[in-house]
């Protein structure tokens, strides 16, 4: 779906991180799974549980815009990390 570069970490609490970033490619959507990438290596995954643009809650932030988001993850996120939003499809049998 898109990639976001982490610019700043605002707060960390248990498994939730509030951070600011810029959408580099594509778009970032609320409630999507993200890969946490540092120096080209995937560290783990998380989920966007809240997304804000201009301090207003939103569902989508497009390429070139900055936003604030809350990510639920068991992995540490630091400035300059890349979050890659991915579409996870569940197979039905």
N, C-alpha and C positions, 0 to 999 in steps of 0.2 A: 504493500500500500504506500509506504513512504519511509523516510528516515529523518530523524531529529538529532541534532547535536546538542548535548547537554551543556548549558552555559553556566548554570549556578545551582547549588543545592541550598534550599531554604531551611528545611528541617528533616530530621530522620526520627522515626518512632517505630520501634519493633520492626514489622515487615513493610512499613509504608515510608515512602520518600516523597517529599514535595520539592519539585525542581522547576527551573525555567530553562527553556531551550528554543532553538530556531529550527523550523521545518526546512530541511535542505532539499529534499526531493519528494515529489508526490504530495500526499496528505497524511495527517495523523487523525485517527478517529477515537472517540471515547469507547471504552469497553473492548479494546483490542489487545491481543497478546503482542508483546514486544520482545525482541532478542536484544540483550545487552552486550554490545560489542566494544572491546577495548583493544586498540592497536591491531585490528583485524582479526581478533580472536573472540569467539562467542563465549561469554562467561556464564550465561544462563538466561532465563526468561522471566518476564514479569507481566503484569496486566495493568493497563491504564484504567484507573477507577474514577478519575475526575479530570476534566480538561477545561481550561479557561483561556479566553483571549480577551485582552483589554479588561481584565478583572470580571468578565461576564462568563458564566458557565455556557459551554457550547458543546456540540457533538463532533465538529470537524474543524481542523485548522489546516489551511492550504500552504503550499510551497512558498517560502520567502517570508512567512510570518512568524513572529515570536509568540510563545504561549507559556502558560504555567500548567503543570499537571501533577497529579498524585499517582505514583506507581506502586503497586503492591508487588514486592519481590523479596526473596530471601538472600539476594545478592547485593553487594555494595555497589552503588552508582556514584561516580565522581565526575566533576566537570571534564569536558572533552570526550566523554564516552559517547557512543552513537547508539540510539535506540531505533531498531528497525521494526516497524509495524508489519506483522504478518497475519495472513488470513488462515485460520485453522479450521479445516473441514473435518467433520466427524463422519466416518463411514458407517452407513447403516447396513446391517446384515439381515 
